[in-house]
Amino acid sequence: MSKRVWTAIFGVPLLVFILYQGGFFLVIGVSFLIFGGTVEYTTAINRSLNPKINLLFMLFLAAIITVSIKLDYYFLMPVLLVVFIAIFCIEILSGNVGIQRGSAMLFGLIYVPVMFGYLFLFENLQNGVYYLWMIFVIAFSTDTAAYYVGRSMGQTHFAPKISPKKTIAGAVGGIIASSLCIIIYGAILGRFFGFVLPWYMYLILGIVASIAGQCGDLTASMIKRRVRIKDFGRVLPGHGGILDRFDSILFIIPLIYIFASFTAGIA
């Protein structure tokens, strides 16, 4: 069996367990993603930076952001502003000329801890676990359909400079699969769990979130191409690193949270 299959055999049940249990297990799981992803991003981006980002400082800032999101989401914006000021004060005092390193740090802190940190917020929402699963339904259906449709039907590439294998047919296939799967998921919620939302809301969500997820995938590819690496890491055999597997999910998480914030009281 391939490494990719073995990772799925062990990873999917673990994911189900963490999402079902929530609480302490969710904190541990999300913290692992945040700190592992921060290490991967910093290690990758340092290949193209001089002077390089201090990994311990980056992890310290990621920890501050993670704690602020977990304890009180409304602290996030003030914390980000303080982090912004601190980063560039340090850049100036260090004698660094240019904004490349500081900008790369700010991008990474939003890209990894802020995006992943939104997973904490679903526990505070009514029926939050149902919304939480929407992230993975959309991400996995999009990725799977885009891969197989792109391989079998894809002829026209739409982002060859970023990811040569991405095709228009694959992208459209991913959007269609995402929309169908999230509508089916919504029907299951309504039939067996009493969680009812209009089907057209699921359709719109499936389209928008699928597009965002594919942009997340291409964003990760853009970074890797810039620093000339194939994968961010090797922590997930057959998939690469955390950011290789969760690249599309990162862009879907905040969109589902926004959707949940507006619809949680309707269902």
ZALUMKOL-618676 format. One record per residue: residue number from 1; residue in one letter; chain; x, y, z of N, C-alpha, C in turn. Coordinates in nm, 2 decimals. Example, Ala and Ser with C-alpha at 12.3 -4.5 7.8 and 13.67 -1.06 7.14 Angstrom:
<recs>
    nr   rest   kette     n_c1     n_c2     n_c3    ca_c1    ca_c2    ca_c3     c_c1     c_c2     c_c3
     1      A       A     1.32    -0.57     0.78     1.23    -0.45     0.78     1.32    -0.33     0.78
     2      S       A     1.28    -0.22     0.71     1.37    -0.11     0.71     1.29     0.00     0.79
</recs>
This chain:
<recs>
    nr   rest   kette     n_c1     n_c2     n_c3    ca_c1    ca_c2    ca_c3     c_c1     c_c2     c_c3
     1      M       A     0.08    -0.12     0.00     0.00     0.00     0.00     0.09     0.13     0.00
     2      S       A     0.05     0.23    -0.07     0.13     0.35    -0.08     0.13     0.43     0.05
     3      K       A     0.23     0.51     0.07     0.24     0.59     0.19     0.11     0.68     0.20
     4      R       A     0.07     0.73     0.09    -0.05     0.82     0.09    -0.17     0.75     0.15
     5      V       A    -0.19     0.62     0.11    -0.31     0.55     0.16    -0.29     0.52     0.31
     6      W       A    -0.17     0.48     0.35    -0.15     0.45     0.50    -0.18     0.58     0.58
     7      T       A    -0.13     0.69     0.53    -0.16     0.82     0.60    -0.31     0.85     0.61
     8      A       A    -0.38     0.82     0.51    -0.53     0.84     0.51    -0.59     0.74     0.61
     9      I       A    -0.54     0.61     0.61    -0.60     0.51     0.70    -0.59     0.56     0.85
    10      F       A    -0.47     0.61     0.88    -0.45     0.66     1.02    -0.50     0.80     1.05
    11      G       A    -0.49     0.88     0.94    -0.52     1.02     0.96    -0.67     1.06     0.97
    12      V       A    -0.75     0.99     0.88    -0.90     1.02     0.88    -0.96     0.98     1.01
    13      P       A    -0.94     0.86     1.07    -1.00     0.84     1.20    -0.96     0.93     1.31
    14      L       A    -0.83     0.97     1.30    -0.78     1.07     1.40    -0.85     1.20     1.39
    15      L       A    -0.87     1.25     1.26    -0.94     1.37     1.24    -1.09     1.36     1.29
    16      V       A    -1.15     1.25     1.26    -1.29     1.23     1.31    -1.30     1.24     1.46
    17      F       A    -1.20     1.17     1.53    -1.20     1.17     1.67    -1.18     1.31     1.73
    18      I       A    -1.08     1.39     1.67    -1.06     1.52     1.72    -1.18     1.61     1.71
    19      L       A    -1.24     1.61     1.59    -1.35     1.70     1.56    -1.47     1.65     1.65
    20      Y       A    -1.49     1.52     1.67    -1.60     1.48     1.75    -1.59     1.51     1.90
    21      Q       A    -1.46     1.49     1.95    -1.44     1.52     2.09    -1.43     1.67     2.12
    22      G       A    -1.36     1.74     2.03    -1.35     1.89     2.06    -1.27     1.91     2.18
    23      G       A    -1.29     2.03     2.24    -1.23     2.06     2.37    -1.08     2.05     2.37
    24      F       A    -1.02     1.98     2.46    -0.88     1.96     2.48    -0.81     1.90     2.35
    25      F       A    -0.88     1.80     2.29    -0.82     1.74     2.18    -0.82     1.83     2.06
    26      L       A    -0.92     1.92     2.04    -0.92     2.02     1.94    -0.80     2.12     1.96
    27      V       A    -0.78     2.16     2.08    -0.67     2.25     2.11    -0.54     2.19     2.08
    28      I       A    -0.52     2.06     2.11    -0.39     2.00     2.08    -0.38     1.98     1.93
    29      G       A    -0.48     1.94     1.86    -0.47     1.92     1.72    -0.45     2.05     1.64
    30      V       A    -0.52     2.16     1.68    -0.50     2.28     1.61    -0.36     2.34     1.64
    31      S       A    -0.32     2.33     1.77    -0.19     2.38     1.80    -0.08     2.31     1.73
    32      F       A    -0.09     2.18     1.71     0.00     2.10     1.63     0.01     2.15     1.48
    33      L       A    -0.11     2.18     1.43    -0.11     2.23     1.29    -0.05     2.37     1.28
    34      I       A    -0.07     2.46     1.38    -0.02     2.59     1.38     0.13     2.59     1.39
    35      F       A     0.18     2.52     1.49     0.33     2.53     1.52     0.40     2.45     1.41
    36      G       A     0.35     2.34     1.37     0.41     2.26     1.26     0.41     2.34     1.13
    37      G       A     0.30     2.40     1.10     0.28     2.49     0.98     0.37     2.61     0.98
    38      T       A     0.39     2.67     1.10     0.48     2.79     1.11     0.62     2.75     1.09
    39      V       A     0.66     2.63     1.14     0.80     2.59     1.12     0.82     2.56     0.97
    40      E       A     0.72     2.50     0.90     0.74     2.47     0.76     0.75     2.60     0.68
    41      Y       A     0.66     2.69     0.71     0.66     2.82     0.63     0.79     2.89     0.65
    42      T       A     0.83     2.90     0.78     0.95     2.98     0.81     1.08     2.92     0.74
    43      T       A     1.09     2.78     0.75     1.20     2.71     0.69     1.20     2.73     0.54
    44      A       A     1.08     2.73     0.48     1.07     2.74     0.33     1.11     2.88     0.29
    45      I       A     1.05     2.98     0.36     1.07     3.12     0.31     1.21     3.17     0.34
    46      N       A     1.27     3.11     0.44     1.41     3.15     0.47     1.51     3.12     0.36
    47      R       A     1.47     3.03     0.27     1.55     2.99     0.15     1.57     3.11     0.06
    48      S       A     1.48     3.20     0.06     1.49     3.32    -0.03     1.51     3.45     0.04
    49      L       A     1.53     3.45     0.17     1.55     3.57     0.25     1.69     3.59     0.30
    50      N       A     1.74     3.71     0.30     1.87     3.74     0.37     1.86     3.89     0.41
    51      P       A     1.85     3.91     0.55     1.87     3.82     0.66     1.74     3.73     0.67
    52      K       A     1.76     3.62     0.74     1.66     3.52     0.76     1.57     3.55     0.88
    53      I       A     1.45     3.49     0.88     1.36     3.50     0.99     1.41     3.41     1.11
    54      N       A     1.41     3.47     1.23     1.44     3.39     1.34     1.32     3.30     1.38
    55      L       A     1.35     3.16     1.37     1.24     3.07     1.39     1.18     3.08     1.53
    56      L       A     1.26     3.09     1.63     1.21     3.10     1.77     1.12     3.22     1.79
    57      F       A     1.16     3.33     1.73     1.08     3.45     1.74     0.94     3.44     1.66
    58      M       A     0.95     3.37     1.55     0.83     3.35     1.47     0.73     3.25     1.55
    59      L       A     0.79     3.15     1.62     0.70     3.06     1.70     0.65     3.13     1.82
    60      F       A     0.72     3.22     1.87     0.67     3.30     1.99     0.55     3.39     1.95
    61      L       A     0.57     3.46     1.83     0.46     3.54     1.78     0.33     3.45     1.75
    62      A       A     0.36     3.34     1.69     0.25     3.24     1.66     0.18     3.20     1.78
    63      A       A     0.25     3.18     1.89     0.19     3.13     2.02     0.10     3.24     2.07
    64      I       A     0.15     3.37     2.06     0.07     3.48     2.12    -0.06     3.49     2.04
    65      I       A    -0.05     3.48     1.91    -0.17     3.49     1.82    -0.27     3.37     1.85
    66      T       A    -0.21     3.25     1.87    -0.29     3.13     1.90    -0.37     3.15     2.03
    67      V       A    -0.30     3.19     2.13    -0.36     3.21     2.26    -0.47     3.32     2.26
    68      S       A    -0.44     3.43     2.18    -0.54     3.54     2.18    -0.67     3.49     2.11
    69      I       A    -0.66     3.41     2.00    -0.78     3.36     1.93    -0.85     3.27     2.02
    70      K       A    -0.78     3.18     2.09    -0.85     3.08     2.18    -0.92     3.14     2.30
    71      L       A    -0.85     3.24     2.36    -0.91     3.30     2.48    -1.02     3.40     2.45
    72      D       A    -1.00     3.49     2.35    -1.10     3.59     2.31    -1.07     3.64     2.17
    73      Y       A    -1.15     3.60     2.08    -1.13     3.64     1.94    -1.12     3.79     1.92
    74      Y       A    -1.18     3.87     2.00    -1.18     4.01     1.98    -1.05     4.07     2.02
    75      F       A    -0.96     3.99     2.08    -0.82     4.04     2.10    -0.73     4.03     1.98
    76      L       A    -0.78     3.96     1.88    -0.70     3.93     1.77    -0.65     4.05     1.69
    77      M       A    -0.74     4.14     1.66    -0.69     4.26     1.58    -0.60     4.35     1.66
    78      P       A    -0.62     4.38     1.79    -0.52     4.45     1.87    -0.39     4.38     1.87
    79      V       A    -0.39     4.25     1.89    -0.27     4.17     1.90    -0.19     4.18     1.77
    80      L       A    -0.26     4.17     1.65    -0.20     4.17     1.52    -0.13     4.31     1.50
    81      L       A    -0.20     4.42     1.55    -0.14     4.55     1.54    -0.02     4.56     1.62
    82      V       A    -0.02     4.51     1.74     0.10     4.52     1.83     0.21     4.43     1.76
    83      V       A     0.18     4.32     1.71     0.28     4.23     1.64     0.34     4.31     1.52
    84      F       A     0.26     4.37     1.44     0.30     4.45     1.33     0.40     4.56     1.37
    85      I       A     0.37     4.63     1.48     0.46     4.74     1.53     0.59     4.68     1.58
    86      A       A     0.58     4.57     1.66     0.69     4.50     1.71     0.79     4.45     1.61
    87      I       A     0.74     4.39     1.50     0.82     4.34     1.40     0.90     4.44     1.33
    88      F       A     0.84     4.55     1.30     0.91     4.66     1.22     1.00     4.74     1.31
    89      C       A     0.96     4.75     1.44     1.05     4.82     1.53     1.18     4.74     1.55
    90      I       A     1.17     4.61     1.56     1.29     4.52     1.56     1.37     4.53     1.43
    91      E       A     1.30     4.53     1.32     1.37     4.54     1.19     1.45     4.67     1.18
    92      I       A     1.39     4.78     1.23     1.47     4.91     1.23     1.58     4.90     1.32
    93      L       A     1.56     4.85     1.44     1.67     4.85     1.54     1.78     4.76     1.50
    94      S       A     1.75     4.65     1.42     1.85     4.56     1.38     1.93     4.61     1.26
    95      G       A     1.89     4.73     1.21     1.96     4.79     1.10     1.93     4.73     0.96
    96      N       A     1.82     4.65     0.96     1.78     4.59     0.83     1.72     4.70     0.74
    97      V       A     1.76     4.70     0.61     1.71     4.79     0.52     1.62     4.72     0.42
    98      G       A     1.49     4.75     0.42     1.40     4.68     0.34     1.28     4.62     0.42
    99      I       A     1.17     4.59     0.35     1.06     4.54     0.43     1.03     4.39     0.39
   100      Q       A     1.12     4.33     0.32     1.10     4.19     0.28     1.08     4.09     0.39
   101      R       A     1.17     4.10     0.49     1.16     4.00     0.60     1.04     4.03     0.69
   102      G       A     1.02     4.15     0.72     0.90     4.19     0.80     0.77     4.15     0.74
   103      S       A     0.76     4.18     0.61     0.64     4.15     0.53     0.62     3.99     0.52
   104      A       A     0.73     3.92     0.51     0.72     3.77     0.50     0.67     3.72     0.64
   105      M       A     0.72     3.78     0.74     0.67     3.74     0.88     0.52     3.76     0.90
   106      L       A     0.48     3.88     0.86     0.34     3.92     0.88     0.25     3.83     0.79
   107      F       A     0.29     3.80     0.67     0.22     3.71     0.58     0.21     3.57     0.64
   108      G       A     0.32     3.52     0.69     0.32     3.39     0.75     0.23     3.38     0.88
   109      L       A     0.23     3.48     0.96     0.15     3.48     1.08     0.00     3.48     1.05
   110      I       A    -0.04     3.55     0.94    -0.18     3.55     0.90    -0.21     3.42     0.83
   111      Y       A    -0.12     3.37     0.75    -0.14     3.25     0.66    -0.15     3.13     0.75
   112      V       A    -0.08     3.12     0.86    -0.08     2.99     0.94    -0.16     3.01     1.07
   113      P       A    -0.11     3.08     1.17    -0.18     3.08     1.30    -0.32     3.14     1.29
   114      V       A    -0.34     3.25     1.22    -0.47     3.31     1.21    -0.57     3.22     1.14
   115      M       A    -0.53     3.17     1.02    -0.62     3.09     0.95    -0.66     2.96     1.02
   116      F       A    -0.56     2.89     1.07    -0.58     2.77     1.15    -0.66     2.80     1.28
   117      G       A    -0.62     2.92     1.34    -0.68     2.95     1.47    -0.83     2.97     1.46
   118      Y       A    -0.89     2.99     1.34    -1.03     3.00     1.33    -1.10     2.87     1.36
   119      L       A    -1.03     2.76     1.36    -1.09     2.63     1.40    -1.14     2.64     1.54
   120      F       A    -1.07     2.71     1.63    -1.11     2.72     1.77    -1.25     2.78     1.78
   121      L       A    -1.29     2.87     1.69    -1.41     2.95     1.71    -1.54     2.87     1.68
   122      F       A    -1.53     2.76     1.62    -1.65     2.68     1.59    -1.71     2.63     1.71
   123      E       A    -1.64     2.61     1.82    -1.69     2.55     1.94    -1.78     2.65     2.01
   124      N       A    -1.77     2.78     1.98    -1.85     2.88     2.04    -1.98     2.91     1.96
   125      L       A    -2.00     2.84     1.85    -2.11     2.86     1.76    -2.22     2.75     1.79
   126      Q       A    -2.35     2.79     1.78    -2.45     2.69     1.78    -2.44     2.59     1.66
   127      N       A    -2.44     2.46     1.70    -2.42     2.36     1.59    -2.28     2.37     1.52
   128      G       A    -2.19     2.42     1.60    -2.06     2.45     1.54    -1.99     2.33     1.47
   129      V       A    -2.01     2.21     1.53    -1.95     2.09     1.47    -2.00     2.06     1.33
   130      Y       A    -2.13     2.09     1.31    -2.18     2.06     1.17    -2.11     2.15     1.07
   131      Y       A    -2.09     2.28     1.11    -2.02     2.37     1.02    -1.87     2.33     1.00
   132      L       A    -1.82     2.28     1.11    -1.68     2.24     1.11    -1.65     2.13     1.00
   133      W       A    -1.75     2.04     0.99    -1.73     1.93     0.90    -1.75     1.98     0.75
   134      M       A    -1.82     2.09     0.73    -1.84     2.15     0.60    -1.70     2.18     0.54
   135      I       A    -1.61     2.23     0.62    -1.47     2.26     0.57    -1.41     2.14     0.50
   136      F       A    -1.42     2.03     0.56    -1.35     1.91     0.51    -1.43     1.84     0.39
   137      V       A    -1.56     1.85     0.40    -1.65     1.80     0.29    -1.61     1.88     0.16
   138      I       A    -1.60     2.01     0.17    -1.58     2.09     0.05    -1.43     2.07     0.01
   139      A       A    -1.34     2.08     0.10    -1.20     2.06     0.06    -1.16     1.93     0.00
   140      F       A    -1.21     1.82     0.06    -1.17     1.69     0.01    -1.25     1.66    -0.12
   141      S       A    -1.37     1.70    -0.14    -1.44     1.68    -0.26    -1.38     1.76    -0.38
   142      T       A    -1.35     1.88    -0.35    -1.28     1.97    -0.45    -1.15     1.91    -0.49
   143      D       A    -1.07     1.88    -0.40    -0.93     1.82    -0.43    -0.94     1.69    -0.51
   144      T       A    -1.03     1.60    -0.47    -1.04     1.47    -0.54    -1.09     1.49    -0.68
   145      A       A    -1.20     1.56    -0.69    -1.26     1.58    -0.83    -1.17     1.66    -0.92
   146      A       A    -1.11     1.76    -0.87    -1.02     1.84    -0.95    -0.90     1.75    -1.00
   147      Y       A    -0.85     1.66    -0.92    -0.74     1.58    -0.96    -0.78     1.48    -1.07
   148      Y       A    -0.89     1.41    -1.05    -0.93     1.31    -1.14    -0.99     1.37    -1.27
   149      V       A    -1.07     1.47    -1.26    -1.13     1.53    -1.38    -1.01     1.60    -1.46
   150      G       A    -0.92     1.66    -1.39    -0.81     1.73    -1.46    -0.72     1.63    -1.53
   151      R       A    -0.70     1.51    -1.47    -0.62     1.41    -1.54    -0.69     1.35    -1.66
   152      S       A    -0.82     1.33    -1.65    -0.89     1.26    -1.76    -0.94     1.35    -1.87
   153      M       A    -0.97     1.48    -1.83    -1.03     1.57    -1.93    -0.96     1.70    -1.95
   154      G       A    -0.86     1.73    -1.86    -0.80     1.86    -1.87    -0.71     1.88    -1.98
   155      Q       A    -0.73     1.98    -2.06    -0.64     2.02    -2.17    -0.58     2.16    -2.16
   156      T       A    -0.67     2.25    -2.11    -0.63     2.39    -2.10    -0.58     2.42    -1.96
   157      H       A    -0.46     2.47    -1.94    -0.40     2.50    -1.81    -0.43     2.65    -1.78
   158      F       A    -0.47     2.68    -1.66    -0.50     2.82    -1.63    -0.40     2.89    -1.54
   159      A       A    -0.31     2.82    -1.48    -0.20     2.89    -1.40    -0.07     2.81    -1.42
   160      P       A    -0.02     2.81    -1.55     0.10     2.73    -1.58     0.22     2.77    -1.51
   161      K       A     0.23     2.90    -1.48     0.35     2.95    -1.41     0.36     2.92    -1.26
   162      I       A     0.24     2.89    -1.21     0.23     2.86    -1.07     0.23     2.71    -1.04
   163      S       A     0.13     2.64    -1.11     0.12     2.50    -1.10     0.08     2.44    -1.24
   164      P       A     0.18     2.39    -1.31     0.16     2.34    -1.45     0.05     2.24    -1.47
   165      K       A     0.01     2.17    -1.37    -0.09     2.06    -1.38    -0.23     2.10    -1.36
   166      K       A    -0.25     2.22    -1.31    -0.39     2.27    -1.29    -0.46     2.31    -1.42
   167      T       A    -0.58     2.25    -1.44    -0.65     2.28    -1.56    -0.79     2.34    -1.53
   168      I       A    -0.84     2.40    -1.64    -0.98     2.46    -1.62    -1.08     2.35    -1.60
   169      A       A    -1.07     2.24    -1.67    -1.16     2.13    -1.65    -1.16     2.08    -1.50
   170      G       A    -1.03     2.06    -1.45    -1.02     2.02    -1.31    -1.08     2.11    -1.21
   171      A       A    -1.06     2.24    -1.24    -1.12     2.35    -1.15    -1.27     2.34    -1.15
   172      V       A    -1.33     2.33    -1.27    -1.47     2.33    -1.28    -1.53     2.20    -1.22
   173      G       A    -1.46     2.09    -1.24    -1.50     1.96    -1.18    -1.50     1.97    -1.03
   174      G       A    -1.40     2.04    -0.97    -1.39     2.05    -0.83    -1.50     2.14    -0.78
   175      I       A    -1.54     2.24    -0.85    -1.65     2.33    -0.80    -1.78     2.25    -0.81
   176      I       A    -1.80     2.17    -0.91    -1.93     2.10    -0.93    -1.94     1.99    -0.82
   177      A       A    -1.83     1.92    -0.79    -1.82     1.81    -0.69    -1.85     1.87    -0.55
   178      S       A    -1.78     1.98    -0.53    -1.80     2.05    -0.40    -1.94     2.09    -0.37
   179      S       A    -2.01     2.15    -0.48    -2.15     2.19    -0.46    -2.24     2.07    -0.44
   180      L       A    -2.22     1.97    -0.51    -2.31     1.85    -0.50    -2.28     1.78    -0.36
   181      C       A    -2.16     1.77    -0.32    -2.13     1.70    -0.19    -2.18     1.78    -0.07
   182      I       A    -2.17     1.92    -0.08    -2.22     2.00     0.04    -2.37     2.00     0.04
   183      I       A    -2.44     1.99    -0.07    -2.58     1.98    -0.08    -2.63     1.85    -0.02
   184      I       A    -2.56     1.74    -0.06    -2.59     1.61     0.00    -2.56     1.61     0.15
   185      Y       A    -2.45     1.67     0.19    -2.42     1.68     0.34    -2.53     1.76     0.41
   186      G       A    -2.58     1.87     0.35    -2.69     1.94     0.41    -2.82     1.86     0.42
   187      A       A    -2.84     1.78     0.32    -2.96     1.70     0.32    -2.96     1.59     0.43
   188      I       A    -2.84     1.54     0.45    -2.82     1.44     0.56    -2.84     1.51     0.70
   189      L       A    -2.78     1.63     0.71    -2.80     1.71     0.84    -2.95     1.73     0.86
   190      G       A    -3.02     1.77     0.76    -3.17     1.80     0.77    -3.25     1.68     0.80
   191      R       A    -3.21     1.56     0.74    -3.29     1.44     0.75    -3.27     1.37     0.89
   192      F       A    -3.14     1.37     0.93    -3.11     1.29     1.05    -3.08     1.37     1.18
   193      F       A    -3.04     1.50     1.16    -3.00     1.58     1.27    -3.08     1.70     1.30
   194      G       A    -3.18     1.73     1.22    -3.27     1.84     1.24    -3.21     1.97     1.21
   195      F       A    -3.10     1.97     1.13    -3.02     2.10     1.10    -3.06     2.13     0.96
   196      V       A    -3.15     2.23     0.94    -3.20     2.26     0.81    -3.16     2.40     0.76
   197      L       A    -3.10     2.41     0.64    -3.08     2.53     0.58    -3.12     2.52     0.43
   198      P       A    -3.16     2.63     0.37    -3.21     2.62     0.22    -3.10     2.56     0.14
   199      W       A    -3.13     2.48     0.04    -3.04     2.42    -0.05    -2.95     2.52    -0.12
   200      Y       A    -3.01     2.63    -0.16    -2.93     2.73    -0.24    -2.82     2.79    -0.16
   201      M       A    -2.83     2.79    -0.03    -2.72     2.84     0.06    -2.60     2.75     0.05
   202      Y       A    -2.64     2.62     0.05    -2.53     2.52     0.04    -2.47     2.53    -0.10
   203      L       A    -2.55     2.55    -0.20    -2.49     2.56    -0.34    -2.40     2.68    -0.35
   204      I       A    -2.44     2.80    -0.30    -2.35     2.92    -0.31    -2.22     2.89    -0.23
   205      L       A    -2.24     2.83    -0.11    -2.12     2.80    -0.02    -2.03     2.71    -0.10
   206      G       A    -2.08     2.60    -0.16    -2.00     2.51    -0.23    -1.92     2.57    -0.34
   207      I       A    -1.98     2.66    -0.41    -1.91     2.73    -0.52    -1.80     2.82    -0.47
   208      V       A    -1.84     2.91    -0.38    -1.75     3.01    -0.33    -1.63     2.95    -0.26
   209      A       A    -1.66     2.85    -0.17    -1.56     2.79    -0.09    -1.46     2.70    -0.17
   210      S       A    -1.52     2.64    -0.27    -1.43     2.56    -0.36    -1.34     2.64    -0.44
   211      I       A    -1.38     2.76    -0.49    -1.29     2.85    -0.56    -1.18     2.90    -0.46
   212      A       A    -1.22     2.94    -0.34    -1.13     2.98    -0.24    -1.03     2.87    -0.21
   213      G       A    -1.07     2.75    -0.19    -0.98     2.64    -0.16    -0.88     2.62    -0.27
   214      Q       A    -0.92     2.63    -0.40    -0.83     2.61    -0.51    -0.73     2.73    -0.51
   215      C       A    -0.77     2.85    -0.47    -0.68     2.96    -0.46    -0.58     2.94    -0.35
   216      G       A    -0.63     2.87    -0.24    -0.54     2.84    -0.13    -0.43     2.74    -0.18
   217      D       A    -0.47     2.64    -0.26    -0.38     2.54    -0.31    -0.27     2.61    -0.40
   218      L       A    -0.32     2.71    -0.48    -0.23     2.78    -0.57    -0.14     2.87    -0.50
   219      T       A    -0.19     2.93    -0.39    -0.10     3.01    -0.30     0.02     2.94    -0.25
   220      A       A    -0.01     2.82    -0.20     0.10     2.73    -0.15     0.19     2.70    -0.26
   221      S       A     0.14     2.67    -0.38     0.23     2.64    -0.49     0.31     2.76    -0.53
   222      M       A     0.25     2.88    -0.52     0.33     3.00    -0.55     0.45     3.02    -0.46
   223      I       A     0.42     2.99    -0.33     0.53     3.00    -0.23     0.64     2.90    -0.26
   224      K       A     0.60     2.78    -0.29     0.70     2.67    -0.31     0.78     2.70    -0.44
   225      R       A     0.71     2.75    -0.54     0.78     2.78    -0.66     0.88     2.89    -0.64
   226      R       A     0.84     2.99    -0.56     0.93     3.10    -0.53     1.06     3.06    -0.46
   227      V       A     1.05     2.96    -0.37     1.16     2.92    -0.29     1.22     2.79    -0.34
   228      R       A     1.16     2.74    -0.45     1.22     2.62    -0.53     1.22     2.50    -0.44
   229      I       A     1.11     2.46    -0.39     1.10     2.33    -0.31     0.97     2.26    -0.37
   230      K       A     0.97     2.13    -0.35     0.86     2.05    -0.40     0.75     2.04    -0.29
   231      D       A     0.80     2.02    -0.16     0.70     2.00    -0.05     0.75     2.09     0.06
   232      F       A     0.66     2.13     0.15     0.69     2.21     0.27     0.76     2.12     0.37
   233      G       A     0.73     1.99     0.38     0.78     1.90     0.48     0.76     1.76     0.45
   234      R       A     0.78     1.67     0.55     0.76     1.53     0.53     0.68     1.47     0.65
   235      V       A     0.61     1.55     0.72     0.54     1.50     0.84     0.43     1.41     0.81
   236      L       A     0.37     1.42     0.69     0.26     1.34     0.64     0.31     1.26     0.52
   237      P       A     0.35     1.13     0.54     0.40     1.05     0.43     0.31     1.04     0.31
   238      G       A     0.36     1.07     0.20     0.27     1.06     0.08     0.21     1.19     0.04
   239      H       A     0.20     1.28     0.14     0.13     1.41     0.12     0.23     1.53     0.13
   240      G       A     0.34     1.51     0.20     0.44     1.62     0.22     0.42     1.67     0.36
   241      G       A     0.42     1.80     0.37     0.40     1.87     0.50     0.26     1.90     0.54
   242      I       A     0.24     1.97     0.65     0.11     2.01     0.69     0.06     2.11     0.59
   243      L       A     0.14     2.20     0.55     0.09     2.31     0.45     0.06     2.25     0.31
   244      D       A     0.12     2.13     0.28     0.09     2.07     0.16    -0.05     2.00     0.16
   245      R       A    -0.08     1.95     0.27    -0.21     1.88     0.28    -0.33     1.98     0.32
   246      F       A    -0.30     2.08     0.39    -0.40     2.17     0.44    -0.40     2.31     0.36
   247      D       A    -0.33     2.31     0.25    -0.32     2.44     0.18    -0.46     2.49     0.14
   248      S       A    -0.54     2.41     0.08    -0.68     2.45     0.04    -0.77     2.48     0.16
   249      I       A    -0.75     2.40     0.26    -0.84     2.41     0.38    -0.81     2.54     0.45
   250      L       A    -0.69     2.59     0.45    -0.66     2.72     0.51    -0.75     2.83     0.46
   251      F       A    -0.78     2.83     0.33    -0.86     2.94     0.28    -1.01     2.92     0.29
   252      I       A    -1.05     2.79     0.32    -1.19     2.76     0.34    -1.23     2.79     0.48
   253      I       A    -1.15     2.77     0.58    -1.19     2.78     0.72    -1.25     2.91     0.75
   254      P       A    -1.19     3.03     0.72    -1.26     3.15     0.76    -1.39     3.18     0.68
   255      L       A    -1.40     3.13     0.56    -1.53     3.14     0.48    -1.64     3.07     0.55
   256      I       A    -1.61     2.94     0.59    -1.72     2.86     0.66    -1.75     2.93     0.79
   257      Y       A    -1.66     2.99     0.86    -1.69     3.06     0.99    -1.78     3.18     0.96
   258      I       A    -1.75     3.25     0.86    -1.84     3.37     0.82    -1.98     3.32     0.79
   259      F       A    -1.98     3.21     0.71    -2.11     3.15     0.67    -2.19     3.11     0.80
   260      A       A    -2.12     3.04     0.89    -2.18     3.00     1.01    -2.23     3.11     1.10
   261      S       A    -2.15     3.22     1.10    -2.19     3.33     1.19    -2.33     3.39     1.14
   262      F       A    -2.35     3.39     1.01    -2.47     3.45     0.95    -2.59     3.35     0.95
   263      T       A    -2.56     3.22     0.96    -2.67     3.12     0.94    -2.70     3.04     1.07
   264      A       A    -2.61     3.05     1.17    -2.63     2.96     1.28    -2.76     2.97     1.35
   265      G       A    -2.82     3.09     1.35    -2.95     3.11     1.41    -3.07     3.07     1.32
   266      I       A    -3.04     3.04     1.20    -3.15     3.01     1.10    -3.19     2.86     1.12
   267      A       A    -3.09     2.77     1.12    -3.11     2.63     1.12    -3.19     2.58     1.24
</recs>
